[in-house]
Amino acid sequence: MLYRLTGFTNDLGFRVFLFEDIPEDLGRGRNYFVRADLALTRKYRIPLQELPLLCCEILRQRTGNDDTQHTFTCTEDDMSTYARDAAWAEERKPETHTQANDREAGTATGINIQIMKERLPFVRRI
């Protein structure tokens, strides 16, 4: 099932997302609400921009064949799993060209005095 984010509201420390399912006949879908605790997003350092994706995934996992439930809550376990998976993906992200150059130079800015002296012999010692 596909879902479309149609809006959100803030409710006592929660962000409540409204989703609508997209039926196969592309007619009018049913509405679903997913609540996310903003304190937990700060605890697990989940950016607010990623909350709709997380909530949509929770919706996909929990709706199944049950047409009676239309309100869900993003639990602390959901957020900790999401944060752990995001950290795992970040660790395995390929190194960019800039990061490789910075590492070679020995600093985050890519400037290393020794390398500059080797490459530019006319640099005066201070």
DRENMARMAR-927469 format. One record per residue: residue number from 1; residue in three letters; x, y, z of N, C-alpha, C in turn. Coordinates in Angstrom, 2 decimals. Each point is the difference from the previous one (the first is absolute). Layout:
<paza resi="NUM" resn="ALA" n_c1="X" n_c2="Y" n_c3="Z" ca_c1="X" ca_c2="Y" ca_c3="Z" c_c1="X" c_c2="Y" c_c3="Z"/>
...
// end
This chain:
<paza resi="1" resn="MET" n_c1="0.84" n_c2="-1.18" n_c3="0.00" ca_c1="-0.84" ca_c2="1.18" ca_c3="0.00" c_c1="0.89" c_c2="1.24" c_c3="0.00"/>
<paza resi="2" resn="LEU" n_c1="-0.41" n_c2="0.99" n_c3="-0.75" ca_c1="0.70" ca_c2="1.28" ca_c3="-0.04" c_c1="-0.75" c_c2="1.02" c_c3="0.83"/>
<paza resi="3" resn="TYR" n_c1="0.76" n_c2="0.93" n_c3="0.60" ca_c1="-0.59" ca_c2="1.04" ca_c3="0.83" c_c1="0.51" c_c2="1.35" c_c3="-0.44"/>
<paza resi="4" resn="ARG" n_c1="-0.87" n_c2="0.99" n_c3="0.14" ca_c1="0.35" ca_c2="1.37" ca_c3="-0.35" c_c1="-0.11" c_c2="0.84" c_c3="1.28"/>
<paza resi="5" resn="LEU" n_c1="1.05" n_c2="0.77" n_c3="0.29" ca_c1="-0.02" ca_c2="0.91" ca_c3="1.14" c_c1="-0.87" c_c2="1.19" c_c3="-0.37"/>
<paza resi="6" resn="THR" n_c1="-1.03" n_c2="0.27" n_c3="0.81" ca_c1="-0.90" ca_c2="1.10" ca_c3="-0.34" c_c1="0.10" c_c2="1.16" c_c3="0.99"/>
<paza resi="7" resn="GLY" n_c1="0.75" n_c2="-0.16" n_c3="1.07" ca_c1="0.16" ca_c2="1.11" ca_c3="0.93" c_c1="0.50" c_c2="-0.47" c_c3="1.36"/>
<paza resi="8" resn="PHE" n_c1="0.19" n_c2="0.97" n_c3="0.89" ca_c1="0.39" ca_c2="-0.33" ca_c3="1.36" c_c1="-0.47" c_c2="1.11" c_c3="0.93"/>
<paza resi="9" resn="THR" n_c1="-0.09" n_c2="-0.33" n_c3="1.29" ca_c1="-0.31" ca_c2="0.98" ca_c3="1.03" c_c1="0.91" c_c2="-0.29" c_c3="1.19"/>
<paza resi="10" resn="ASN" n_c1="0.09" n_c2="0.96" n_c3="0.91" ca_c1="0.71" ca_c2="-0.19" ca_c3="1.26" c_c1="-1.02" c_c2="-0.14" c_c3="1.10"/>
<paza resi="11" resn="ASP" n_c1="0.22" n_c2="-0.98" n_c3="0.89" ca_c1="-0.96" ca_c2="-0.26" ca_c3="1.07" c_c1="0.75" c_c2="-0.39" c_c3="1.27"/>
<paza resi="12" resn="LEU" n_c1="0.19" n_c2="0.93" n_c3="0.91" ca_c1="0.60" ca_c2="-0.26" ca_c3="1.32" c_c1="1.30" c_c2="-0.79" c_c3="-0.08"/>
<paza resi="13" resn="GLY" n_c1="0.97" n_c2="0.49" n_c3="-0.72" ca_c1="1.30" ca_c2="-0.65" ca_c3="-0.09" c_c1="0.07" c_c2="-1.12" c_c3="-1.01"/>
<paza resi="14" resn="PHE" n_c1="-1.06" n_c2="-0.18" n_c3="-0.75" ca_c1="-0.02" ca_c2="-1.02" ca_c3="-1.05" c_c1="-0.22" c_c2="0.69" c_c3="-1.34"/>
<paza resi="15" resn="ARG" n_c1="0.59" n_c2="-0.56" n_c3="-1.03" ca_c1="-0.34" ca_c2="0.40" ca_c3="-1.36" c_c1="-0.89" c_c2="-1.11" c_c3="-0.54"/>
<paza resi="16" resn="VAL" n_c1="-1.17" n_c2="0.39" n_c3="-0.46" ca_c1="-0.98" ca_c2="-0.97" ca_c3="-0.50" c_c1="-0.08" c_c2="0.15" c_c3="-1.51"/>
<paza resi="17" resn="PHE" n_c1="0.35" n_c2="-1.07" n_c3="-0.70" ca_c1="0.00" ca_c2="0.00" ca_c3="-1.46" c_c1="-1.28" c_c2="-0.64" c_c3="-0.51"/>
<paza resi="18" resn="LEU" n_c1="-0.56" n_c2="0.59" n_c3="-1.03" ca_c1="-1.20" ca_c2="-0.53" ca_c3="-0.64" c_c1="0.40" c_c2="-0.58" c_c3="-1.35"/>
<paza resi="19" resn="PHE" n_c1="-0.31" n_c2="-1.27" n_c3="-0.18" ca_c1="0.26" ca_c2="-0.70" ca_c3="-1.25" c_c1="-1.31" c_c2="-0.46" c_c3="-0.60"/>
<paza resi="20" resn="GLU" n_c1="-0.02" n_c2="-0.14" n_c3="-1.31" ca_c1="-1.14" ca_c2="-0.55" ca_c3="-0.70" c_c1="0.52" c_c2="-1.15" c_c3="-0.86"/>
<paza resi="21" resn="ASP" n_c1="-0.67" n_c2="-1.14" n_c3="0.09" ca_c1="0.44" ca_c2="-1.10" ca_c3="-0.86" c_c1="-0.47" c_c2="0.25" c_c3="-1.43"/>
<paza resi="22" resn="ILE" n_c1="0.73" n_c2="-0.56" n_c3="-0.94" ca_c1="-0.33" ca_c2="0.18" ca_c3="-1.42" c_c1="-0.54" c_c2="-1.33" c_c3="-0.51"/>
<paza resi="23" resn="PRO" n_c1="-1.32" n_c2="-0.08" n_c3="-0.19" ca_c1="-0.58" ca_c2="-1.26" ca_c3="-0.48" c_c1="0.40" c_c2="-0.29" c_c3="-1.45"/>
<paza resi="24" resn="GLU" n_c1="-0.13" n_c2="-1.25" n_c3="-0.37" ca_c1="0.39" ca_c2="-0.40" ca_c3="-1.36" c_c1="-0.81" c_c2="0.70" c_c3="-1.07"/>
<paza resi="25" resn="ASP" n_c1="-1.27" n_c2="0.32" n_c3="0.29" ca_c1="-0.83" ca_c2="0.69" ca_c3="-0.99" c_c1="0.23" c_c2="1.51" c_c3="0.01"/>
<paza resi="26" resn="LEU" n_c1="0.97" n_c2="0.45" n_c3="0.80" ca_c1="0.39" ca_c2="1.41" ca_c3="0.13" c_c1="-1.15" c_c2="0.90" c_c3="0.47"/>
<paza resi="27" resn="GLY" n_c1="-1.01" n_c2="-0.61" n_c3="0.64" ca_c1="-1.09" ca_c2="0.77" ca_c3="0.58" c_c1="0.41" c_c2="0.60" c_c3="1.33"/>
<paza resi="28" resn="ARG" n_c1="-0.97" n_c2="0.37" n_c3="0.76" ca_c1="0.25" ca_c2="0.61" ca_c3="1.31" c_c1="0.46" c_c2="-1.07" c_c3="0.98"/>
<paza resi="29" resn="GLY" n_c1="1.06" n_c2="0.27" n_c3="0.74" ca_c1="0.54" ca_c2="-0.95" ca_c3="0.95" c_c1="-0.47" c_c2="0.25" c_c3="1.41"/>
<paza resi="30" resn="ARG" n_c1="0.46" n_c2="-0.86" n_c3="0.92" ca_c1="-0.31" ca_c2="0.15" ca_c3="1.42" c_c1="1.09" c_c2="0.80" c_c3="0.67"/>
<paza resi="31" resn="ASN" n_c1="-0.34" n_c2="0.70" n_c3="1.06" ca_c1="0.96" ca_c2="0.81" ca_c3="0.74" c_c1="0.58" c_c2="-0.79" c_c3="1.17"/>
<paza resi="32" resn="TYR" n_c1="1.29" n_c2="0.22" n_c3="0.23" ca_c1="0.71" ca_c2="-0.61" ca_c3="1.11" c_c1="0.80" c_c2="1.09" c_c3="0.72"/>
<paza resi="33" resn="PHE" n_c1="0.13" n_c2="-0.14" n_c3="1.31" ca_c1="0.76" ca_c2="0.94" ca_c3="0.81" c_c1="1.15" c_c2="-0.75" c_c3="0.67"/>
<paza resi="34" resn="VAL" n_c1="1.20" n_c2="0.62" n_c3="-0.02" ca_c1="1.15" ca_c2="-0.58" ca_c3="0.69" c_c1="0.59" c_c2="1.09" c_c3="0.88"/>
<paza resi="35" resn="ARG" n_c1="0.11" n_c2="-0.28" n_c3="1.30" ca_c1="0.54" ca_c2="0.96" ca_c3="0.96" c_c1="1.46" c_c2="-0.32" c_c3="0.30"/>
<paza resi="36" resn="ALA" n_c1="0.82" n_c2="1.06" n_c3="0.05" ca_c1="1.43" ca_c2="-0.15" ca_c3="0.31" c_c1="0.34" c_c2="0.95" c_c3="1.14"/>
<paza resi="37" resn="ASP" n_c1="0.60" n_c2="-0.53" n_c3="1.06" ca_c1="0.39" ca_c2="0.78" ca_c3="1.16" c_c1="1.24" c_c2="0.82" c_c3="-0.34"/>
<paza resi="38" resn="LEU" n_c1="-0.09" n_c2="1.33" n_c3="0.09" ca_c1="1.12" ca_c2="0.86" ca_c3="-0.38" c_c1="1.16" c_c2="-0.10" c_c3="0.98"/>
<paza resi="39" resn="ALA" n_c1="-0.27" n_c2="-0.32" n_c3="1.26" ca_c1="1.09" ca_c2="-0.19" ca_c3="0.97" c_c1="0.86" c_c2="-1.20" c_c3="-0.39"/>
<paza resi="40" resn="LEU" n_c1="-0.65" n_c2="-1.04" n_c3="-0.50" ca_c1="0.75" ca_c2="-1.19" ca_c3="-0.43" c_c1="0.81" c_c2="0.28" c_c3="-1.26"/>
<paza resi="41" resn="THR" n_c1="-0.52" n_c2="0.86" n_c3="-0.87" ca_c1="0.78" ca_c2="0.34" ca_c3="-1.20" c_c1="1.29" c_c2="0.71" c_c3="0.39"/>
<paza resi="42" resn="ARG" n_c1="-0.08" n_c2="0.84" n_c3="1.03" ca_c1="1.22" ca_c2="0.67" ca_c3="0.48" c_c1="0.93" c_c2="-1.00" c_c3="0.68"/>
<paza resi="43" resn="LYS" n_c1="-0.57" n_c2="-0.91" n_c3="0.80" ca_c1="0.81" ca_c2="-1.00" ca_c3="0.71" c_c1="0.79" c_c2="-0.86" c_c3="-0.98"/>
<paza resi="44" resn="TYR" n_c1="-0.63" n_c2="-0.41" n_c3="-1.09" ca_c1="0.65" ca_c2="-0.87" ca_c3="-0.98" c_c1="0.56" c_c2="0.77" c_c3="-1.20"/>
<paza resi="45" resn="ARG" n_c1="-0.03" n_c2="1.32" n_c3="0.09" ca_c1="0.56" ca_c2="0.88" ca_c3="-1.03" c_c1="-0.54" c_c2="-0.30" c_c3="-1.39"/>
<paza resi="46" resn="ILE" n_c1="-1.30" n_c2="-0.13" n_c3="-0.07" ca_c1="-0.67" ca_c2="-0.23" ca_c3="-1.28" c_c1="-0.46" c_c2="1.35" c_c3="-0.51"/>
<paza resi="47" resn="PRO" n_c1="0.48" n_c2="0.44" n_c3="-1.15" ca_c1="-0.43" ca_c2="1.30" ca_c3="-0.54" c_c1="-1.50" c_c2="0.00" c_c3="-0.30"/>
<paza resi="48" resn="LEU" n_c1="-0.64" n_c2="1.14" n_c3="0.25" ca_c1="-1.44" ca_c2="0.12" ca_c3="-0.25" c_c1="-0.35" c_c2="-0.31" c_c3="-1.44"/>
<paza resi="49" resn="GLN" n_c1="0.93" n_c2="0.29" n_c3="-0.93" ca_c1="-0.26" ca_c2="-0.26" ca_c3="-1.42" c_c1="-0.15" c_c2="-1.48" c_c3="-0.29"/>
<paza resi="50" resn="GLU" n_c1="0.56" n_c2="-0.86" n_c3="0.86" ca_c1="-0.07" ca_c2="-1.44" ca_c3="-0.23" c_c1="-1.22" c_c2="-0.65" c_c3="0.65"/>
<paza resi="51" resn="LEU" n_c1="-0.72" n_c2="0.75" n_c3="0.84" ca_c1="-1.15" ca_c2="-0.58" ca_c3="0.69" c_c1="-1.10" c_c2="-0.51" c_c3="-0.93"/>
<paza resi="52" resn="PRO" n_c1="-0.37" n_c2="0.73" n_c3="-1.06" ca_c1="-1.04" ca_c2="-0.55" ca_c3="-0.88" c_c1="0.37" c_c2="-1.36" c_c3="-0.60"/>
<paza resi="53" resn="LEU" n_c1="1.26" n_c2="-0.17" n_c3="-0.37" ca_c1="0.45" ca_c2="-1.28" ca_c3="-0.55" c_c1="-0.10" c_c2="-1.10" c_c3="1.05"/>
<paza resi="54" resn="LEU" n_c1="0.45" n_c2="0.30" n_c3="1.22" ca_c1="-0.08" ca_c2="-0.97" ca_c3="1.09" c_c1="-1.45" c_c2="-0.37" c_c3="0.28"/>
<paza resi="55" resn="CYS" n_c1="-0.87" n_c2="1.00" n_c3="0.08" ca_c1="-1.42" ca_c2="-0.26" ca_c3="0.28" c_c1="-0.68" c_c2="-0.78" c_c3="-1.12"/>
<paza resi="56" resn="CYS" n_c1="0.36" n_c2="0.29" n_c3="-1.22" ca_c1="-0.56" ca_c2="-0.74" ca_c3="-1.13" c_c1="0.41" c_c2="-1.47" c_c3="0.05"/>
<paza resi="57" resn="GLU" n_c1="1.24" n_c2="-0.24" n_c3="0.38" ca_c1="0.48" ca_c2="-1.38" ca_c3="0.13" c_c1="-0.74" c_c2="-0.73" c_c3="1.11"/>
<paza resi="58" resn="ILE" n_c1="-0.25" n_c2="0.68" n_c3="1.11" ca_c1="-0.78" ca_c2="-0.60" ca_c3="1.10" c_c1="-1.40" c_c2="-0.33" c_c3="-0.49"/>
<paza resi="59" resn="LEU" n_c1="-0.56" n_c2="0.89" n_c3="-0.77" ca_c1="-1.34" ca_c2="-0.22" ca_c3="-0.56" c_c1="-0.02" c_c2="-1.22" c_c3="-0.90"/>
<paza resi="60" resn="ARG" n_c1="1.00" n_c2="-0.15" n_c3="-0.84" ca_c1="0.08" ca_c2="-1.16" ca_c3="-0.90" c_c1="0.09" c_c2="-1.31" c_c3="0.79"/>
<paza resi="61" resn="GLN" n_c1="0.78" n_c2="0.03" n_c3="1.09" ca_c1="0.20" ca_c2="-1.21" ca_c3="0.79" c_c1="-1.25" c_c2="-0.40" c_c3="0.78"/>
<paza resi="62" resn="ARG" n_c1="-0.75" n_c2="0.98" n_c3="0.46" ca_c1="-1.07" ca_c2="-0.30" ca_c3="0.94" c_c1="-1.40" c_c2="-0.08" c_c3="-0.58"/>
<paza resi="63" resn="THR" n_c1="-0.22" n_c2="0.46" n_c3="-1.21" ca_c1="-1.38" ca_c2="-0.02" ca_c3="-0.52" c_c1="-0.41" c_c2="-1.40" c_c3="-0.45"/>
<paza resi="64" resn="GLY" n_c1="0.77" n_c2="-0.61" n_c3="-0.86" ca_c1="-0.33" ca_c2="-1.36" ca_c3="-0.46" c_c1="-1.44" c_c2="-0.13" c_c3="-0.44"/>
<paza resi="65" resn="ASN" n_c1="-0.69" n_c2="-1.01" n_c3="0.51" ca_c1="-1.39" ca_c2="-0.25" ca_c3="-0.39" c_c1="-1.00" c_c2="0.62" c_c3="0.98"/>
<paza resi="66" resn="ASP" n_c1="0.49" n_c2="0.66" n_c3="1.05" ca_c1="-0.88" ca_c2="0.57" ca_c3="1.02" c_c1="-0.48" c_c2="1.37" c_c3="-0.46"/>
<paza resi="67" resn="ASP" n_c1="-1.27" n_c2="0.08" n_c3="-0.44" ca_c1="-0.57" ca_c2="1.27" ca_c3="-0.47" c_c1="-0.62" c_c2="0.80" c_c3="1.13"/>
<paza resi="68" resn="THR" n_c1="0.01" n_c2="-0.52" n_c3="1.22" ca_c1="-0.69" ca_c2="0.69" ca_c3="1.08" c_c1="0.88" c_c2="1.03" c_c3="0.70"/>
<paza resi="69" resn="GLN" n_c1="1.29" n_c2="-0.21" n_c3="0.04" ca_c1="0.89" ca_c2="0.93" ca_c3="0.72" c_c1="0.53" c_c2="1.05" c_c3="-0.97"/>
<paza resi="70" resn="HIS" n_c1="-0.15" n_c2="1.28" n_c3="0.40" ca_c1="0.43" ca_c2="1.09" ca_c3="-0.86" c_c1="0.93" c_c2="0.97" c_c3="0.72"/>
<paza resi="71" resn="THR" n_c1="0.34" n_c2="-0.27" n_c3="1.27" ca_c1="0.89" ca_c2="0.86" ca_c3="0.76" c_c1="1.13" c_c2="-0.85" c_c3="0.58"/>
<paza resi="72" resn="PHE" n_c1="1.23" n_c2="0.46" n_c3="-0.20" ca_c1="1.17" ca_c2="-0.74" ca_c3="0.47" c_c1="0.93" c_c2="0.97" c_c3="0.72"/>
<paza resi="73" resn="THR" n_c1="0.87" n_c2="-0.56" n_c3="0.83" ca_c1="1.00" ca_c2="0.81" ca_c3="0.71" c_c1="1.37" c_c2="-0.57" c_c3="-0.28"/>
<paza resi="74" resn="CYS" n_c1="0.92" n_c2="0.90" n_c3="-0.32" ca_c1="1.40" ca_c2="-0.37" ca_c3="-0.21" c_c1="0.61" c_c2="-0.21" c_c3="1.39"/>
<paza resi="75" resn="THR" n_c1="0.38" n_c2="-1.22" n_c3="0.32" ca_c1="0.50" ca_c2="-0.32" ca_c3="1.34" c_c1="1.49" c_c2="0.31" c_c3="0.14"/>
<paza resi="76" resn="GLU" n_c1="0.47" n_c2="-0.06" n_c3="1.23" ca_c1="1.43" ca_c2="0.22" ca_c3="0.24" c_c1="0.82" c_c2="-1.09" c_c3="-0.68"/>
<paza resi="77" resn="ASP" n_c1="-0.51" n_c2="-1.21" n_c3="-0.01" ca_c1="0.69" ca_c2="-1.10" ca_c3="-0.68" c_c1="0.12" c_c2="0.27" c_c3="-1.50"/>
<paza resi="78" resn="ASP" n_c1="-1.06" n_c2="0.54" n_c3="-0.60" ca_c1="0.03" ca_c2="0.36" ca_c3="-1.43" c_c1="1.11" c_c2="1.03" c_c3="-0.26"/>
<paza resi="79" resn="MET" n_c1="0.07" n_c2="1.01" n_c3="0.86" ca_c1="0.98" ca_c2="1.07" ca_c3="-0.21" c_c1="1.42" c_c2="-0.48" c_c3="0.26"/>
<paza resi="80" resn="SER" n_c1="0.20" n_c2="-0.83" n_c3="1.02" ca_c1="1.36" ca_c2="-0.48" ca_c3="0.27" c_c1="0.47" c_c2="-0.90" c_c3="-1.14"/>
<paza resi="81" resn="THR" n_c1="-0.90" n_c2="-0.82" n_c3="-0.54" ca_c1="0.36" ca_c2="-0.85" ca_c3="-1.14" c_c1="0.33" c_c2="0.85" c_c3="-1.21"/>
<paza resi="82" resn="TYR" n_c1="-0.80" n_c2="1.03" n_c3="-0.25" ca_c1="0.25" ca_c2="0.89" ca_c3="-1.14" c_c1="1.36" c_c2="0.69" c_c3="0.15"/>
<paza resi="83" resn="ALA" n_c1="0.29" n_c2="0.51" n_c3="1.22" ca_c1="1.27" ca_c2="0.69" ca_c3="0.24" c_c1="1.18" c_c2="-0.96" c_c3="-0.16"/>
<paza resi="84" resn="ARG" n_c1="-0.15" n_c2="-1.23" n_c3="0.49" ca_c1="1.08" ca_c2="-0.99" ca_c3="-0.13" c_c1="0.24" c_c2="-0.35" c_c3="-1.47"/>
<paza resi="85" resn="ASP" n_c1="-1.08" n_c2="-0.19" n_c3="-0.75" ca_c1="0.13" ca_c2="-0.31" ca_c3="-1.42" c_c1="0.62" c_c2="1.16" c_c3="-0.78"/>
<paza resi="86" resn="ALA" n_c1="-0.37" n_c2="1.23" n_c3="0.36" ca_c1="0.57" ca_c2="1.17" ca_c3="-0.67" c_c1="1.49" c_c2="0.12" c_c3="0.30"/>
<paza resi="87" resn="ALA" n_c1="0.40" n_c2="-0.27" n_c3="1.24" ca_c1="1.42" ca_c2="0.05" ca_c3="0.35" c_c1="0.77" c_c2="-1.10" c_c3="-0.74"/>
<paza resi="88" resn="TRP" n_c1="-0.59" n_c2="-1.18" n_c3="-0.11" ca_c1="0.64" ca_c2="-1.10" ca_c3="-0.72" c_c1="0.20" c_c2="0.38" c_c3="-1.46"/>
<paza resi="89" resn="ALA" n_c1="-1.02" n_c2="0.60" n_c3="-0.62" ca_c1="0.11" ca_c2="0.39" ca_c3="-1.40" c_c1="1.04" c_c2="1.10" c_c3="-0.19"/>
<paza resi="90" resn="GLU" n_c1="0.09" n_c2="0.91" n_c3="0.96" ca_c1="0.98" ca_c2="1.09" ca_c3="-0.08" c_c1="1.43" c_c2="-0.55" c_c3="0.07"/>
<paza resi="91" resn="GLU" n_c1="0.21" n_c2="-1.02" n_c3="0.83" ca_c1="1.33" ca_c2="-0.61" ca_c3="0.12" c_c1="0.44" c_c2="-0.66" c_c3="-1.30"/>
<paza resi="92" resn="ARG" n_c1="-0.93" n_c2="-0.54" n_c3="-0.73" ca_c1="0.31" ca_c2="-0.73" ca_c3="-1.23" c_c1="-0.08" c_c2="0.86" c_c3="-1.24"/>
<paza resi="93" resn="LYS" n_c1="-0.26" n_c2="1.27" n_c3="0.17" ca_c1="-0.10" ca_c2="0.91" ca_c3="-1.13" c_c1="1.38" c_c2="0.14" c_c3="-0.64"/>
<paza resi="94" resn="PRO" n_c1="0.09" n_c2="-0.06" n_c3="-1.31" ca_c1="1.31" ca_c2="0.12" ca_c3="-0.64" c_c1="0.62" c_c2="1.37" c_c3="0.25"/>
<paza resi="95" resn="GLU" n_c1="1.31" n_c2="0.00" n_c3="0.11" ca_c1="0.73" ca_c2="1.24" ca_c3="0.26" c_c1="-0.04" c_c2="0.89" c_c3="-1.25"/>
<paza resi="96" resn="THR" n_c1="-0.22" n_c2="1.28" n_c3="0.23" ca_c1="-0.02" ca_c2="0.93" ca_c3="-1.12" c_c1="1.41" c_c2="0.41" c_c3="-0.37"/>
<paza resi="97" resn="HIS" n_c1="0.16" n_c2="0.59" n_c3="-1.15" ca_c1="1.31" ca_c2="0.45" ca_c3="-0.48" c_c1="0.58" c_c2="1.03" c_c3="0.96"/>
<paza resi="98" resn="THR" n_c1="-0.82" n_c2="0.91" n_c3="0.48" ca_c1="0.47" ca_c2="1.04" ca_c3="0.92" c_c1="0.47" c_c2="-0.60" c_c3="1.31"/>
<paza resi="99" resn="GLN" n_c1="-0.72" n_c2="-0.97" n_c3="0.54" ca_c1="0.40" ca_c2="-0.64" ca_c3="1.24" c_c1="1.34" c_c2="-0.72" c_c3="-0.17"/>
<paza resi="100" resn="ALA" n_c1="0.20" n_c2="-0.64" n_c3="-1.14" ca_c1="1.27" ca_c2="-0.69" ca_c3="-0.25" c_c1="1.14" c_c2="1.01" c_c3="-0.05"/>
<paza resi="101" resn="ASN" n_c1="-0.22" n_c2="1.13" n_c3="-0.66" ca_c1="1.03" ca_c2="1.03" ca_c3="-0.06" c_c1="0.31" c_c2="0.56" c_c3="1.38"/>
<paza resi="102" resn="ASP" n_c1="-1.03" n_c2="0.23" n_c3="0.80" ca_c1="0.20" ca_c2="0.52" ca_c3="1.35" c_c1="0.79" c_c2="-0.98" c_c3="0.85"/>
<paza resi="103" resn="ARG" n_c1="-0.32" n_c2="-1.29" n_c3="-0.11" ca_c1="0.71" ca_c2="-1.00" ca_c3="0.78" c_c1="1.47" c_c2="-0.06" c_c3="-0.41"/>
<paza resi="104" resn="GLU" n_c1="0.24" n_c2="0.09" n_c3="-1.31" ca_c1="1.37" ca_c2="-0.04" ca_c3="-0.51" c_c1="0.80" c_c2="1.19" c_c3="0.52"/>
<paza resi="105" resn="ALA" n_c1="-0.66" n_c2="1.14" n_c3="0.08" ca_c1="0.68" ca_c2="1.20" ca_c3="0.46" c_c1="0.17" c_c2="0.02" c_c3="1.51"/>
<paza resi="106" resn="GLY" n_c1="-0.79" n_c2="-0.76" n_c3="0.71" ca_c1="0.19" ca_c2="-0.12" ca_c3="1.43" c_c1="-0.89" c_c2="0.88" c_c3="0.85"/>
<paza resi="107" resn="THR" n_c1="-0.84" n_c2="0.81" n_c3="-0.59" ca_c1="-0.90" ca_c2="0.85" ca_c3="0.78" c_c1="-1.35" c_c2="0.06" c_c3="-0.68"/>
<paza resi="108" resn="ALA" n_c1="-0.99" n_c2="0.45" n_c3="0.74" ca_c1="-1.35" ca_c2="0.10" ca_c3="-0.55" c_c1="-0.08" c_c2="1.06" c_c3="-1.09"/>
<paza resi="109" resn="THR" n_c1="0.86" n_c2="1.00" n_c3="0.07" ca_c1="-0.05" ca_c2="1.06" ca_c3="-1.00" c_c1="0.84" c_c2="-0.33" c_c3="-1.22"/>
<paza resi="110" resn="GLY" n_c1="0.82" n_c2="-1.01" n_c3="0.08" ca_c1="0.82" ca_c2="-0.38" ca_c3="-1.14" c_c1="1.32" c_c2="0.76" c_c3="-0.06"/>
<paza resi="111" resn="ILE" n_c1="0.30" n_c2="0.79" n_c3="1.04" ca_c1="1.24" ca_c2="0.78" ca_c3="0.00" c_c1="0.97" c_c2="-0.65" c_c3="0.98"/>
<paza resi="112" resn="ASN" n_c1="1.17" n_c2="-0.33" n_c3="-0.48" ca_c1="1.03" ca_c2="-0.57" ca_c3="0.84" c_c1="1.29" c_c2="0.73" c_c3="-0.34"/>
<paza resi="113" resn="ILE" n_c1="0.60" n_c2="0.61" n_c3="0.99" ca_c1="1.18" ca_c2="0.83" ca_c3="-0.22" c_c1="1.14" c_c2="-0.80" c_c3="-0.62"/>
<paza resi="114" resn="GLN" n_c1="0.26" n_c2="-1.22" n_c3="0.47" ca_c1="1.10" ca_c2="-0.80" ca_c3="-0.52" c_c1="-0.18" c_c2="-0.28" c_c3="-1.49"/>
<paza resi="115" resn="ILE" n_c1="-1.20" n_c2="-0.36" n_c3="-0.40" ca_c1="-0.25" ca_c2="-0.27" ca_c3="-1.41" c_c1="0.18" c_c2="1.27" c_c3="-0.81"/>
<paza resi="116" resn="MET" n_c1="-0.46" n_c2="1.13" n_c3="0.54" ca_c1="0.15" ca_c2="1.26" ca_c3="-0.72" c_c1="1.49" c_c2="0.34" c_c3="-0.18"/>
<paza resi="117" resn="LYS" n_c1="0.83" n_c2="-0.27" n_c3="1.00" ca_c1="1.44" ca_c2="0.29" ca_c3="-0.09" c_c1="0.65" c_c2="-0.87" c_c3="-1.07"/>
<paza resi="118" resn="GLU" n_c1="-0.47" n_c2="-1.27" n_c3="-0.08" ca_c1="0.56" ca_c2="-0.89" ca_c3="-1.00" c_c1="-0.40" c_c2="0.43" c_c3="-1.41"/>
<paza resi="119" resn="ARG" n_c1="-1.22" n_c2="0.44" n_c3="-0.15" ca_c1="-0.50" ca_c2="0.36" ca_c3="-1.32" c_c1="0.41" c_c2="1.43" c_c3="-0.39"/>
<paza resi="120" resn="LEU" n_c1="0.16" n_c2="0.85" n_c3="0.96" ca_c1="0.36" ca_c2="1.40" ca_c3="-0.25" c_c1="1.29" c_c2="0.33" c_c3="0.77"/>
<paza resi="121" resn="PRO" n_c1="1.16" n_c2="-0.29" n_c3="-0.56" ca_c1="1.26" ca_c2="0.17" ca_c3="0.74" c_c1="0.28" c_c2="1.46" c_c3="0.36"/>
<paza resi="122" resn="PHE" n_c1="-0.62" n_c2="0.93" n_c3="-0.65" ca_c1="0.31" ca_c2="1.39" ca_c3="0.28" c_c1="-0.78" c_c2="0.55" c_c3="1.22"/>
<paza resi="123" resn="VAL" n_c1="-0.85" n_c2="-0.84" n_c3="0.64" ca_c1="-0.72" ca_c2="0.44" ca_c3="1.19" c_c1="0.99" c_c2="0.18" c_c3="1.14"/>
<paza resi="124" resn="ARG" n_c1="-0.01" n_c2="1.17" n_c3="0.57" ca_c1="0.94" ca_c2="0.36" ca_c3="1.06" c_c1="-0.41" c_c2="-0.65" c_c3="1.32"/>
<paza resi="125" resn="ARG" n_c1="0.96" n_c2="-0.44" n_c3="0.76" ca_c1="-0.29" ca_c2="-0.55" ca_c3="1.33" c_c1="-0.25" c_c2="1.14" c_c3="0.95"/>
<paza resi="126" resn="ILE" n_c1="-0.96" n_c2="-0.18" n_c3="0.85" ca_c1="-0.34" ca_c2="1.06" ca_c3="0.96" c_c1="0.58" c_c2="-0.34" c_c3="1.36"/>
// end
